[in-house]
Amino acid sequence: MKRSRERAASELFAAVYPRLAGWCRRLVDDDETAHEIASEAFTRLWARWTKVTEPRGFLYVTAANLVRDHWRKLERERRAVRRATTEEAIRPPTEQSDPSVRLLVQSLPERLRVPILLHYYADMPIREVSVLTGRKEGTIKADLHAARELLRAHLRRSLDHTL
Amino acid sequence: MTTHFDEGDGEPGRDLDDPLTVILRPSSTEYLGPPTGRYESIRRGANRRRLLRATLGAGATCAVIALAALPFRLSHHDSPTTPTVPLAPPPASSSAPTASPSQAPSATKAPSSTPTASPSSPADVRTPSRTVVPTTEPSRVASEPSAVATQAR
């Protein structure tokens, strides 16, 4: 029993970790932070291994929340530095991470973000997303549609802004 | 306004130039392999955290049980801790009938000391002598004031 669980954990780690860490790397500034976030997601998963029915979805949602916390922390630090130095001409933060994925995680409300993450990034079919989130399949499809529309509007606005 | 549903589980956008398609297409090339020993360290950390959580849960459960059981325990414990002191009859001795009513309290004290008295301890030996002395004295003590009073007159 314990051995089979250990083997399942090892297989899951081998299958998901590189992709999850790579996805985190697109959102944060450095490899080390990406590894930290992916590791923390796995630690939280295995600390409650018996209670999680869909580990991949749990990992992606946890990682997305950790990334959001990381951004908030960075923003607080930037504000503190700005207050401390009182310099107006501070260079704006460099967008090293992929702005499109950042937009995906940052701009969508949680209700729409979770289905998008699970469906598109964790490769889960709509049926599984429905089971995991406890919503009907039709609701998930409607949420995905609404999320895409919202993202499209955000993208259009940002493209207009850059032009 | 009606909501358009997806027609299936497939990719929604057919146009590859659509920026939304680019966003929603997970990068297949960007993989970040785990550093050496990362799996073991994550497993250790998860085990530690699970153990800590179990310990905290058990502690909280015990605390709740103790808090719930304490009032019952105290209320149950109160009733036997209030026993009334049994009133023993005064010890049967020859001097008892001669004791005056004013010395009755000393007679009530005697039973309490009598059960604990043992000949081996000198302190307890003295206690009966003290109680005996007043009982033998009253006839003399009662006569002395009258004698003193007559002398004063």
Interface residues (C-beta under 8 A of the other chain):
Chain A: A9 S10 F13 Y17 P18 R19 A21 G22 W23 C24 R25 R26 D31 A34 H35 A38 S39 F42 T43 R44 L45 W46 A47 R48 W49 S100 V101 L103 L104 I116 H119 Y120 Y121 D123 P125 I126 R127 G138 K141 A142 L144 H145 A146 R148 L151 R152 L155 L159
Chain B: T3 H4 F5 D6 D9 P12 G13 P19 L20 V22 I23 L24 R25 P26 S27 E30 Y31 L32 G33 P34 P35 R38 Y39 S41 I42 R43 G45 A46 N47 R49 R50 R53
